[in-house]
Amino acid sequence: MALVVFRSKAAGEIYMFAETARRLLEIMGKTDAERGVIRSEEVDGALQRLTAAVEEEKTQLREERSRREADERTGDAHAERVLPITLGQRAFPLIEMLRAAQRKRVDITWGV
């Protein structure tokens, strides 16, 4: 499995599996390329899109949890489910890097 490295003068390097990185880059509106840059003037928009996607997922997970709890109360409980790693958990390091880059007004680059 390939790794993608995100770099910025505002934060330390972040290593991420390529599949996860592609998903996050797509959410931020970046093309699926082996290398690229989020320019300092693009950081605000990228951060907004990524945090909005994380919030949307949180809302969906809360709704699913409510349905599951309602099923348990009515006796329609299913086998215990293992919860997957969320988008928010995977995106957290990159969100922090975006925030640091936003404060310092610097670019973020990525590459395989």
N, CA, C and O atoms as a Tinker XYZ file with bonds, in Angstrom:
   448  protein
     1  N      0.831000   -1.171000    0.000000    73     2
     2  CA     0.000000    0.000000    0.000000    64     1     3
     3  C      0.882000    1.243000    0.000000    63     2     4     5
     4  O      1.834000    1.351000    0.773000    81     3
     5  N      0.549000    2.159000   -0.868000    73     3     6
     6  CA     1.334000    3.381000   -0.990000    64     5     7
     7  C      0.982000    4.370000    0.122000    63     6     8     9
     8  O     -0.136000    4.384000    0.636000    81     7
     9  N      1.945000    5.175000    0.470000    73     7    10
    10  CA     1.747000    6.231000    1.454000    64     9    11
    11  C      1.847000    7.582000    0.762000    63    10    12    13
    12  O      2.604000    7.751000   -0.195000    81    11
    13  N      1.080000    8.531000    1.255000    73    11    14
    14  CA     1.144000    9.908000    0.790000    64    13    15
    15  C      1.672000   10.729000    1.959000    63    14    16    17
    16  O      1.269000   10.523000    3.104000    81    15
    17  N      2.569000   11.655000    1.667000    73    15    18
    18  CA     3.135000   12.519000    2.701000    64    17    19
    19  C      2.646000   13.941000    2.465000    63    18    20    21
    20  O      2.810000   14.496000    1.378000    81    19
    21  N      2.041000   14.523000    3.501000    73    19    22
    22  CA     1.638000   15.930000    3.472000    64    21    23
    23  C      2.712000   16.719000    4.210000    63    22    24    25
    24  O      3.167000   16.325000    5.283000    81    23
    25  N      3.109000   17.844000    3.612000    73    23    26
    26  CA     4.155000   18.681000    4.213000    64    25    27
    27  C      3.722000   20.142000    4.204000    63    26    28    29
    28  O      3.029000   20.604000    3.298000    81    27
    29  N      4.153000   20.849000    5.238000    73    27    30
    30  CA     3.909000   22.281000    5.320000    64    29    31
    31  C      4.940000   22.889000    6.259000    63    30    32    33
    32  O      5.413000   22.231000    7.186000    81    31
    33  N      5.278000   24.135000    6.015000    73    31    34
    34  CA     6.189000   24.842000    6.916000    64    33    35
    35  C      5.516000   25.135000    8.253000    63    34    36    37
    36  O      6.180000   25.513000    9.218000    81    35
    37  N      4.202000   24.960000    8.307000    73    35    38
    38  CA     3.446000   25.271000    9.519000    64    37    39
    39  C      3.338000   24.093000   10.483000    63    38    40    41
    40  O      2.960000   24.278000   11.640000    81    39
    41  N      3.667000   22.873000   10.021000    73    39    42
    42  CA     3.465000   21.681000   10.859000    64    41    43
    43  C      4.414000   20.571000   10.419000    63    42    44    45
    44  O      5.069000   20.672000    9.382000    81    43
    45  N      4.475000   19.530000   11.209000    73    43    46
    46  CA     5.287000   18.371000   10.865000    64    45    47
    47  C      4.651000   17.576000    9.734000    63    46    48    49
    48  O      3.507000   17.830000    9.358000    81    47
    49  N      5.379000   16.628000    9.201000    73    47    50
    50  CA     4.877000   15.793000    8.112000    64    49    51
    51  C      3.771000   14.865000    8.606000    63    50    52    53
    52  O      3.764000   14.436000    9.759000    81    51
    53  N      2.836000   14.568000    7.700000    73    51    54
    54  CA     1.769000   13.612000    7.975000    64    53    55
    55  C      1.860000   12.521000    6.924000    63    54    56    57
    56  O      1.879000   12.803000    5.726000    81    55
    57  N      1.916000   11.279000    7.373000    73    55    58
    58  CA     1.919000   10.126000    6.481000    64    57    59
    59  C      0.537000    9.501000    6.528000    63    58    60    61
    60  O     -0.029000    9.289000    7.600000    81    59
    61  N     -0.002000    9.206000    5.337000    73    59    62
    62  CA    -1.350000    8.689000    5.261000    64    61    63
    63  C     -1.424000    7.663000    4.133000    63    62    64    65
    64  O     -0.763000    7.815000    3.105000    81    63
    65  N     -2.231000    6.617000    4.329000    73    63    66
    66  CA    -2.435000    5.665000    3.249000    64    65    67
    67  C     -3.053000    6.396000    2.058000    63    66    68    69
    68  O     -3.887000    7.285000    2.226000    81    67
    69  N     -2.628000    6.005000    0.846000    73    67    70
    70  CA    -3.044000    6.686000   -0.379000    64    69    71
    71  C     -4.562000    6.716000   -0.529000    63    70    72    73
    72  O     -5.116000    7.729000   -0.954000    81    71
    73  N     -5.237000    5.636000   -0.191000    73    71    74
    74  CA    -6.698000    5.570000   -0.322000    64    73    75
    75  C     -7.373000    6.646000    0.533000    63    74    76    77
    76  O     -8.289000    7.326000    0.071000    81    75
    77  N     -6.923000    6.794000    1.765000    73    75    78
    78  CA    -7.472000    7.808000    2.663000    64    77    79
    79  C     -7.129000    9.201000    2.154000    63    78    80    81
    80  O     -7.990000   10.080000    2.128000    81    79
    81  N     -5.893000    9.409000    1.754000    73    79    82
    82  CA    -5.471000   10.718000    1.252000    64    81    83
    83  C     -6.282000   11.125000    0.028000    63    82    84    85
    84  O     -6.694000   12.279000   -0.092000    81    83
    85  N     -6.515000   10.173000   -0.887000    73    83    86
    86  CA    -7.312000   10.475000   -2.089000    64    85    87
    87  C     -8.713000   10.945000   -1.708000    63    86    88    89
    88  O     -9.234000   11.906000   -2.273000    81    87
    89  N     -9.305000   10.258000   -0.751000    73    87    90
    90  CA   -10.656000   10.630000   -0.311000    64    89    91
    91  C    -10.672000   12.049000    0.262000    63    90    92    93
    92  O    -11.557000   12.838000   -0.069000    81    91
    93  N     -9.712000   12.374000    1.108000    73    91    94
    94  CA    -9.655000   13.701000    1.706000    64    93    95
    95  C     -9.369000   14.774000    0.663000    63    94    96    97
    96  O     -9.972000   15.847000    0.690000    81    95
    97  N     -8.459000   14.489000   -0.248000    73    95    98
    98  CA    -8.145000   15.447000   -1.313000    64    97    99
    99  C     -9.365000   15.694000   -2.198000    63    98   100   101
   100  O     -9.616000   16.824000   -2.617000    81    99
   101  N    -10.113000   14.643000   -2.475000    73    99   102
   102  CA   -11.329000   14.783000   -3.282000    64   101   103
   103  C    -12.332000   15.693000   -2.579000    63   102   104   105
   104  O    -12.928000   16.566000   -3.211000    81   103
   105  N    -12.521000   15.496000   -1.284000    73   103   106
   106  CA   -13.434000   16.339000   -0.507000    64   105   107
   107  C    -12.995000   17.801000   -0.572000    63   106   108   109
   108  O    -13.830000   18.701000   -0.655000    81   107
   109  N    -11.680000   18.033000   -0.535000    73   107   110
   110  CA   -11.153000   19.405000   -0.557000    64   109   111
   111  C    -11.145000   20.010000   -1.955000    63   110   112   113
   112  O    -10.797000   21.178000   -2.127000    81   111
   113  N    -11.530000   19.213000   -2.957000    73   111   114
   114  CA   -11.600000   19.740000   -4.323000    64   113   115
   115  C    -10.298000   19.650000   -5.087000    63   114   116   117
   116  O    -10.094000   20.370000   -6.065000    81   115
   117  N     -9.413000   18.767000   -4.645000    73   115   118
   118  CA    -8.131000   18.583000   -5.329000    64   117   119
   119  C     -8.198000   17.335000   -6.203000    63   118   120   121
   120  O     -8.842000   16.348000   -5.847000    81   119
   121  N     -7.529000   17.390000   -7.344000    73   119   122
   122  CA    -7.541000   16.269000   -8.270000    64   121   123
   123  C     -6.769000   15.094000   -7.708000    63   122   124   125
   124  O     -5.941000   15.238000   -6.808000    81   123
   125  N     -7.055000   13.951000   -8.248000    73   123   126
   126  CA    -6.376000   12.728000   -7.828000    64   125   127
   127  C     -5.039000   12.649000   -8.554000    63   126   128   129
   128  O     -4.928000   12.028000   -9.611000    81   127
   129  N     -4.030000   13.284000   -7.974000    73   127   130
   130  CA    -2.688000   13.304000   -8.552000    64   129   131
   131  C     -1.698000   12.794000   -7.515000    63   130   132   133
   132  O     -1.940000   12.887000   -6.312000    81   131
   133  N     -0.588000   12.258000   -7.991000    73   131   134
   134  CA     0.427000   11.749000   -7.061000    64   133   135
   135  C      1.082000   12.856000   -6.261000    63   134   136   137
   136  O      1.546000   12.640000   -5.141000    81   135
   137  N      1.117000   14.046000   -6.845000    73   135   138
   138  CA     1.726000   15.197000   -6.164000    64   137   139
   139  C      0.842000   16.405000   -6.378000    63   138   140   141
   140  O      0.109000   16.501000   -7.362000    81   139
   141  N      0.929000   17.322000   -5.436000    73   139   142
   142  CA     0.142000   18.536000   -5.605000    64   141   143
   143  C      0.404000   19.513000   -4.488000    63   142   144   145
   144  O      1.244000   19.303000   -3.614000    81   143
   145  N     -0.356000   20.598000   -4.554000    73   143   146
   146  CA    -0.199000   21.664000   -3.558000    64   145   147
   147  C     -1.562000   22.270000   -3.262000    63   146   148   149
   148  O     -2.404000   22.439000   -4.144000    81   147
   149  N     -1.744000   22.589000   -1.994000    73   147   150
   150  CA    -2.863000   23.413000   -1.571000    64   149   151
   151  C     -2.227000   24.763000   -1.267000    63   150   152   153
   152  O     -1.575000   24.935000   -0.237000    81   151
   153  N     -2.420000   25.702000   -2.157000    73   151   154
   154  CA    -1.794000   27.022000   -2.003000    64   153   155
   155  C     -2.389000   27.748000   -0.793000    63   154   156   157
   156  O     -3.526000   27.491000   -0.398000    81   155
   157  N     -1.622000   28.635000   -0.230000    73   155   158
   158  CA    -2.054000   29.339000    0.974000    64   157   159
   159  C     -3.422000   30.006000    0.792000    63   158   160   161
   160  O     -4.223000   30.058000    1.725000    81   159
   161  N     -3.679000   30.516000   -0.417000    73   159   162
   162  CA    -4.974000   31.156000   -0.657000    64   161   163
   163  C     -6.112000   30.146000   -0.814000    63   162   164   165
   164  O     -7.280000   30.535000   -0.799000    81   163
   165  N     -5.794000   28.857000   -0.965000    73   163   166
   166  CA    -6.805000   27.803000   -1.078000    64   165   167
   167  C     -7.075000   27.104000    0.258000    63   166   168   169
   168  O     -8.041000   26.351000    0.380000    81   167
   169  N     -6.238000   27.347000    1.241000    73   167   170
   170  CA    -6.331000   26.642000    2.521000    64   169   171
   171  C     -7.676000   26.872000    3.196000    63   170   172   173
   172  O     -8.277000   25.922000    3.698000    81   171
   173  N     -8.163000   28.112000    3.222000    73   171   174
   174  CA    -9.439000   28.405000    3.880000    64   173   175
   175  C    -10.573000   27.555000    3.307000    63   174   176   177
   176  O    -11.324000   26.930000    4.057000    81   175
   177  N    -10.695000   27.531000    2.001000    73   175   178
   178  CA   -11.757000   26.759000    1.349000    64   177   179
   179  C    -11.607000   25.270000    1.579000    63   178   180   181
   180  O    -12.589000   24.572000    1.831000    81   179
   181  N    -10.379000   24.782000    1.492000    73   179   182
   182  CA   -10.131000   23.351000    1.717000    64   181   183
   183  C    -10.508000   22.961000    3.140000    63   182   184   185
   184  O    -11.112000   21.911000    3.360000    81   183
   185  N    -10.154000   23.797000    4.099000    73   183   186
   186  CA   -10.487000   23.544000    5.497000    64   185   187
   187  C    -11.996000   23.548000    5.703000    63   186   188   189
   188  O    -12.526000   22.685000    6.403000    81   187
   189  N    -12.678000   24.488000    5.114000    73   187   190
   190  CA   -14.137000   24.551000    5.247000    64   189   191
   191  C    -14.807000   23.313000    4.666000    63   190   192   193
   192  O    -15.708000   22.754000    5.292000    81   191
   193  N    -14.385000   22.873000    3.479000    73   191   194
   194  CA   -14.992000   21.695000    2.849000    64   193   195
   195  C    -14.742000   20.439000    3.667000    63   194   196   197
   196  O    -15.636000   19.609000    3.833000    81   195
   197  N    -13.520000   20.303000    4.177000    73   195   198
   198  CA   -13.186000   19.108000    4.940000    64   197   199
   199  C    -13.932000   19.075000    6.268000    63   198   200   201
   200  O    -14.464000   18.031000    6.646000    81   199
   201  N    -13.981000   20.184000    6.975000    73   199   202
   202  CA   -14.696000   20.199000    8.260000    64   201   203
   203  C    -16.201000   20.033000    8.051000    63   202   204   205
   204  O    -16.869000   19.422000    8.886000    81   203
   205  N    -16.743000   20.559000    6.964000    73   203   206
   206  CA   -18.169000   20.376000    6.668000    64   205   207
   207  C    -18.483000   18.896000    6.422000    63   206   208   209
   208  O    -19.511000   18.394000    6.876000    81   207
   209  N    -17.602000   18.206000    5.708000    73   207   210
   210  CA   -17.801000   16.770000    5.452000    64   209   211
   211  C    -17.745000   15.976000    6.755000    63   210   212   213
   212  O    -18.514000   15.033000    6.942000    81   211
   213  N    -16.845000   16.350000    7.646000    73   211   214
   214  CA   -16.730000   15.677000    8.947000    64   213   215
   215  C    -18.001000   15.914000    9.761000    63   214   216   217
   216  O    -18.523000   14.982000   10.373000    81   215
   217  N    -18.501000   17.144000    9.775000    73   215   218
   218  CA   -19.724000   17.456000   10.522000    64   217   219
   219  C    -20.933000   16.715000    9.953000    63   218   220   221
   220  O    -21.791000   16.248000   10.702000    81   219
   221  N    -20.994000   16.610000    8.630000    73   219   222
   222  CA   -22.083000   15.883000    7.984000    64   221   223
   223  C    -22.067000   14.411000    8.403000    63   222   224   225
   224  O    -23.110000   13.823000    8.689000    81   223
   225  N    -20.876000   13.833000    8.434000    73   223   226
   226  CA   -20.755000   12.433000    8.856000    64   225   227
   227  C    -21.164000   12.279000   10.323000    63   226   228   229
   228  O    -21.832000   11.308000   10.678000    81   227
   229  N    -20.771000   13.227000   11.175000    73   227   230
   230  CA   -21.150000   13.168000   12.591000    64   229   231
   231  C    -22.668000   13.159000   12.742000    63   230   232   233
   232  O    -23.212000   12.417000   13.559000    81   231
   233  N    -23.348000   13.985000   11.953000    73   231   234
   234  CA   -24.811000   14.046000   11.993000    64   233   235
   235  C    -25.405000   12.700000   11.587000    63   234   236   237
   236  O    -26.331000   12.207000   12.231000    81   235
   237  N    -24.876000   12.111000   10.528000    73   235   238
   238  CA   -25.363000   10.808000   10.071000    64   237   239
   239  C    -25.135000    9.731000   11.124000    63   238   240   241
   240  O    -26.002000    8.884000   11.340000    81   239
   241  N    -23.984000    9.755000   11.775000    73   239   242
   242  CA   -23.686000    8.759000   12.801000    64   241   243
   243  C    -24.596000    8.920000   14.016000    63   242   244   245
   244  O    -25.012000    7.927000   14.613000    81   243
   245  N    -24.908000   10.169000   14.388000    73   243   246
   246  CA   -25.839000   10.409000   15.508000    64   245   247
   247  C    -27.220000    9.870000   15.181000    63   246   248   249
   248  O    -27.871000    9.259000   16.028000    81   247
   249  N    -27.674000   10.099000   13.934000    73   247   250
   250  CA   -28.985000    9.608000   13.511000    64   249   251
   251  C    -29.013000    8.083000   13.522000    63   250   252   253
   252  O    -29.992000    7.480000   13.962000    81   251
   253  N    -27.947000    7.462000   13.041000    73   251   254
   254  CA   -27.861000    6.004000   13.028000    64   253   255
   255  C    -27.870000    5.460000   14.458000    63   254   256   257
   256  O    -28.535000    4.463000   14.741000    81   255
   257  N    -27.138000    6.111000   15.348000    73   255   258
   258  CA   -27.088000    5.692000   16.742000    64   257   259
   259  C    -28.476000    5.794000   17.378000    63   258   260   261
   260  O    -28.878000    4.908000   18.132000    81   259
   261  N    -29.207000    6.865000   17.077000    73   259   262
   262  CA   -30.561000    7.047000   17.610000    64   261   263
   263  C    -31.487000    5.939000   17.125000    63   262   264   265
   264  O    -32.278000    5.409000   17.905000    81   263
   265  N    -31.397000    5.583000   15.840000    73   263   266
   266  CA   -32.214000    4.491000   15.293000    64   265   267
   267  C    -31.878000    3.179000   15.976000    63   266   268   269
   268  O    -32.768000    2.399000   16.316000    81   267
   269  N    -30.591000    2.941000   16.176000    73   267   270
   270  CA   -30.149000    1.694000   16.810000    64   269   271
   271  C    -30.663000    1.626000   18.255000    63   270   272   273
   272  O    -31.121000    0.576000   18.707000    81   271
   273  N    -30.584000    2.751000   18.971000    73   271   274
   274  CA   -31.080000    2.778000   20.355000    64   273   275
   275  C    -32.586000    2.564000   20.398000    63   274   276   277
   276  O    -33.091000    1.892000   21.297000    81   275
   277  N    -33.311000    3.134000   19.428000    73   275   278
   278  CA   -34.760000    2.933000   19.359000    64   277   279
   279  C    -35.075000    1.463000   19.091000    63   278   280   281
   280  O    -36.005000    0.911000   19.679000    81   279
   281  N    -34.308000    0.828000   18.208000    73   279   282
   282  CA   -34.492000   -0.600000   17.926000    64   281   283
   283  C    -34.256000   -1.434000   19.173000    63   282   284   285
   284  O    -34.979000   -2.397000   19.428000    81   283
   285  N    -33.244000   -1.066000   19.951000    73   283   286
   286  CA   -32.935000   -1.815000   21.169000    64   285   287
   287  C    -34.066000   -1.680000   22.189000    63   286   288   289
   288  O    -34.392000   -2.638000   22.889000    81   287
   289  N    -34.661000   -0.487000   22.270000    73   287   290
   290  CA   -35.758000   -0.266000   23.221000    64   289   291
   291  C    -36.999000   -1.064000   22.833000    63   290   292   293
   292  O    -37.756000   -1.504000   23.698000    81   291
   293  N    -37.205000   -1.249000   21.524000    73   291   294
   294  CA   -38.388000   -1.989000   21.063000    64   293   295
   295  C    -38.115000   -3.483000   20.928000    63   294   296   297
   296  O    -38.998000   -4.242000   20.529000    81   295
   297  N    -36.911000   -3.903000   21.253000    73   295   298
   298  CA   -36.587000   -5.325000   21.191000    64   297   299
   299  C    -36.095000   -5.797000   19.841000    63   298   300   301
   300  O    -35.941000   -6.999000   19.627000    81   299
   301  N    -35.849000   -4.885000   18.937000    73   299   302
   302  CA   -35.348000   -5.243000   17.599000    64   301   303
   303  C    -33.833000   -5.115000   17.528000    63   302   304   305
   304  O    -33.281000   -4.788000   16.477000    81   303
   305  N    -33.171000   -5.369000   18.635000    73   303   306
   306  CA   -31.711000   -5.193000   18.689000    64   305   307
   307  C    -31.024000   -6.200000   17.775000    63   306   308   309
   308  O    -31.404000   -7.369000   17.707000    81   307
   309  N    -30.035000   -5.730000   17.097000    73   307   310
   310  CA   -29.210000   -6.582000   16.233000    64   309   311
   311  C    -27.944000   -6.940000   16.986000    63   310   312   313
   312  O    -27.686000   -6.438000   18.080000    81   311
   313  N    -27.177000   -7.801000   16.391000    73   311   314
   314  CA   -25.889000   -8.156000   17.002000    64   313   315
   315  C    -25.055000   -6.887000   17.178000    63   314   316   317
   316  O    -25.189000   -5.933000   16.413000    81   315
   317  N    -24.214000   -6.890000   18.175000    73   315   318
   318  CA   -23.366000   -5.726000   18.439000    64   317   319
   319  C    -22.535000   -5.405000   17.207000    63   318   320   321
   320  O    -21.926000   -6.287000   16.602000    81   319
   321  N    -22.521000   -4.138000   16.850000    73   319   322
   322  CA   -21.812000   -3.714000   15.644000    64   321   323
   323  C    -20.490000   -3.067000   16.012000    63   322   324   325
   324  O    -20.387000   -2.327000   16.990000    81   323
   325  N    -19.499000   -3.360000   15.216000    73   323   326
   326  CA   -18.204000   -2.708000   15.382000    64   325   327
   327  C    -18.247000   -1.435000   14.553000    63   326   328   329
   328  O    -18.519000   -1.476000   13.353000    81   327
   329  N    -17.983000   -0.322000   15.185000    73   327   330
   330  CA   -18.030000    0.949000   14.476000    64   329   331
   331  C    -16.741000    1.169000   13.694000    63   330   332   333
   332  O    -15.648000    0.937000   14.211000    81   331
   333  N    -16.871000    1.614000   12.453000    73   331   334
   334  CA   -15.673000    1.865000   11.643000    64   333   335
   335  C    -14.961000    3.130000   12.103000    63   334   336   337
   336  O    -15.518000    3.944000   12.839000    81   335
   337  N    -13.747000    3.273000   11.666000    73   335   338
   338  CA   -13.008000    4.514000   11.915000    64   337   339
   339  C    -13.685000    5.599000   11.086000    63   338   340   341
   340  O    -13.951000    5.407000    9.900000    81   339
   341  N    -13.957000    6.718000   11.705000    73   339   342
   342  CA   -14.717000    7.769000   11.035000    64   341   343
   343  C    -13.836000    8.667000   10.175000    63   342   344   345
   344  O    -12.611000    8.687000   10.288000    81   343
   345  N    -14.514000    9.400000    9.319000    73   343   346
   346  CA   -13.826000   10.387000    8.493000    64   345   347
   347  C    -13.125000   11.414000    9.380000    63   346   348   349
   348  O    -12.000000   11.825000    9.099000    81   347
   349  N    -13.796000   11.817000   10.440000    73   347   350
   350  CA   -13.215000   12.797000   11.359000    64   349   351
   351  C    -11.921000   12.318000   11.981000    63   350   352   353
   352  O    -10.977000   13.091000   12.143000    81   351
   353  N    -11.878000   11.032000   12.331000    73   351   354
   354  CA   -10.651000   10.474000   12.907000    64   353   355
   355  C     -9.528000   10.459000   11.880000    63   354   356   357
   356  O     -8.382000   10.775000   12.200000    81   355
   357  N     -9.854000   10.096000   10.660000    73   355   358
   358  CA    -8.833000   10.039000    9.608000    64   357   359
   359  C     -8.376000   11.440000    9.187000    63   358   360   361
   360  O     -7.209000   11.650000    8.857000    81   359
   361  N     -9.308000   12.386000    9.203000    73   359   362
   362  CA    -9.010000   13.738000    8.723000    64   361   363
   363  C     -8.363000   14.619000    9.781000    63   362   364   365
   364  O     -7.772000   15.643000    9.439000    81   363
   365  N     -8.458000   14.253000   11.051000    73   363   366
   366  CA    -8.000000   15.121000   12.131000    64   365   367
   367  C     -6.583000   15.676000   11.935000    63   366   368   369
   368  O     -6.392000   16.886000   12.059000    81   367
   369  N     -5.582000   14.837000   11.632000    73   367   370
   370  CA    -4.221000   15.404000   11.473000    64   369   371
   371  C     -4.140000   16.429000   10.336000    63   370   372   373
   372  O     -3.454000   17.444000   10.453000    81   371
   373  N     -4.845000   16.153000    9.242000    73   371   374
   374  CA    -4.807000   17.078000    8.106000    64   373   375
   375  C     -5.562000   18.365000    8.434000    63   374   376   377
   376  O     -5.146000   19.448000    8.024000    81   375
   377  N     -6.658000   18.256000    9.162000    73   375   378
   378  CA    -7.394000   19.459000    9.589000    64   377   379
   379  C     -6.494000   20.331000   10.455000    63   378   380   381
   380  O     -6.468000   21.551000   10.297000    81   379
   381  N     -5.761000   19.711000   11.365000    73   379   382
   382  CA    -4.844000   20.474000   12.213000    64   381   383
   383  C     -3.745000   21.135000   11.378000    63   382   384   385
   384  O     -3.362000   22.274000   11.646000    81   383
   385  N     -3.241000   20.426000   10.370000    73   383   386
   386  CA    -2.228000   21.011000    9.488000    64   385   387
   387  C     -2.816000   22.185000    8.707000    63   386   388   389
   388  O     -2.165000   23.218000    8.548000    81   387
   389  N     -4.046000   22.025000    8.221000    73   387   390
   390  CA    -4.700000   23.104000    7.490000    64   389   391
   391  C     -4.877000   24.334000    8.388000    63   390   392   393
   392  O     -4.664000   25.463000    7.945000    81   391
   393  N     -5.258000   24.119000    9.619000    73   391   394
   394  CA    -5.419000   25.247000   10.551000    64   393   395
   395  C     -4.089000   25.960000   10.800000    63   394   396   397
   396  O     -4.031000   27.189000   10.840000    81   395
   397  N     -3.028000   25.177000   10.965000    73   395   398
   398  CA    -1.699000   25.778000   11.176000    64   397   399
   399  C     -1.258000   26.537000    9.929000    63   398   400   401
   400  O     -0.705000   27.632000   10.032000    81   399
   401  N     -1.498000   25.962000    8.754000    73   399   402
   402  CA    -1.133000   26.626000    7.496000    64   401   403
   403  C     -1.962000   27.891000    7.304000    63   402   404   405
   404  O     -1.477000   28.882000    6.758000    81   403
   405  N     -3.201000   27.853000    7.750000    73   403   406
   406  CA    -4.078000   29.022000    7.664000    64   405   407
   407  C     -3.530000   30.161000    8.524000    63   406   408   409
   408  O     -3.495000   31.313000    8.092000    81   407
   409  N     -3.101000   29.829000    9.745000    73   407   410
   410  CA    -2.550000   30.852000   10.650000    64   409   411
   411  C     -1.276000   31.467000   10.091000    63   410   412   413
   412  O     -1.074000   32.678000   10.186000    81   411
   413  N     -0.414000   30.634000    9.507000    73   411   414
   414  CA     0.882000   31.123000    9.014000    64   413   415
   415  C      0.844000   31.538000    7.548000    63   414   416   417
   416  O      1.821000   32.068000    7.018000    81   415
   417  N     -0.308000   31.288000    6.890000    73   415   418
   418  CA    -0.481000   31.631000    5.472000    64   417   419
   419  C      0.594000   30.983000    4.601000    63   418   420   421
   420  O      1.283000   31.660000    3.837000    81   419
   421  N      0.726000   29.669000    4.728000    73   419   422
   422  CA     1.703000   28.910000    3.935000    64   421   423
   423  C      0.992000   27.790000    3.183000    63   422   424   425
   424  O     -0.155000   27.454000    3.482000    81   423
   425  N      1.687000   27.218000    2.206000    73   423   426
   426  CA     1.160000   26.129000    1.378000    64   425   427
   427  C      1.278000   24.794000    2.098000    63   426   428   429
   428  O      2.027000   24.644000    3.063000    81   427
   429  N      0.511000   23.827000    1.595000    73   427   430
   430  CA     0.651000   22.426000    1.978000    64   429   431
   431  C      0.893000   21.656000    0.687000    63   430   432   433
   432  O      0.179000   21.841000   -0.299000    81   431
   433  N      1.892000   20.803000    0.697000    73   431   434
   434  CA     2.162000   19.966000   -0.467000    64   433   435
   435  C      1.920000   18.509000   -0.096000    63   434   436   437
   436  O      1.929000   18.141000    1.078000    81   435
   437  N      1.704000   17.691000   -1.119000    73   435   438
   438  CA     1.596000   16.259000   -0.885000    64   437   439
   439  C      2.267000   15.515000   -2.028000    63   438   440   441
   440  O      2.383000   16.011000   -3.148000    81   439
   441  N      2.701000   14.313000   -1.702000    73   439   442
   442  CA     3.341000   13.470000   -2.704000    64   441   443
   443  C      3.468000   12.049000   -2.214000    63   442   444   445
   444  O      3.431000   11.777000   -1.014000    81   443
   445  N      3.617000   11.149000   -3.161000    73   443   446
   446  CA     3.739000    9.723000   -2.858000    64   445   447
   447  C      5.182000    9.426000   -2.497000    63   446   448
   448  O      5.522000    8.280000   -2.202000    81   447
